[in-house]
Amino acid sequence: MQDIALPLQDFLNSMDEDTAKAHFVRRLHAAFAQAIVDVYGLKAAALVLRHVQGVYVMDEEGQFPGNAKPPKLLRIYTDDPTIRADLDARQEFIKMNLAKQGFRADKVKLYASTFGMKERQPFADVLQRLASGETPAPAAPDTEDAYAEADEENMRKLLQVLKVGLCQVYGEQADDVVKSINAAYVRKQGKHTYGVWIYVPTETLRASLENHAEALCAHLRDLGVPATTVTVALAKPRMQGKQAFPALAAAQVI
């Protein structure tokens, strides 16, 4: 196990914090845009997002009893008071839809955009897709994007650990499960945590992997990858027929 875990841990520790932050912001923007579409519908969502200049998730400042973790605060900046009031009224629905995509927000606070912030357009790409009748891009990036942002050797290590984790979860059924996965991706979500995305060909396999998500995260943490979320989706058309682990040697169940 050390030949996998130790080199990988060196890679995890060396990840650039600014790069990890940029990845997190991009995921948050995509998740927020999808949440707004789910709450408002496509047409109204475009109007709302056009007037949102900033979205942030952070720990709320202050003193909290005992060892309680500080609440997660979602801060939204808009340049329109009517939009701001409506977002405030629907904040529980927004929080619920963000939670479905792996983002916890205990509280929501709305702020007026001021000065140069009014010129920001963080959802310009999303607005173009909505204008074409498309839905926002998913919070999880495509597997091909992963290789553009992390070198192939480091990605191979992460996928190897993911494969070992799957083998530990599924035991004798692991070979069939692993061979059926069309695409898989592991990305750093915060300073010390990782998210996993898995694309599969059938609804049955998707449901099975979702049911085993907590167990998979536990095994990955034991293997040196502090994963906190597993997102499973049906494979996109261009992923169908592909294998996520074609070049990896068979993983031994340990």
Disulfide bonds with the S-S distance in Angstrom:
none
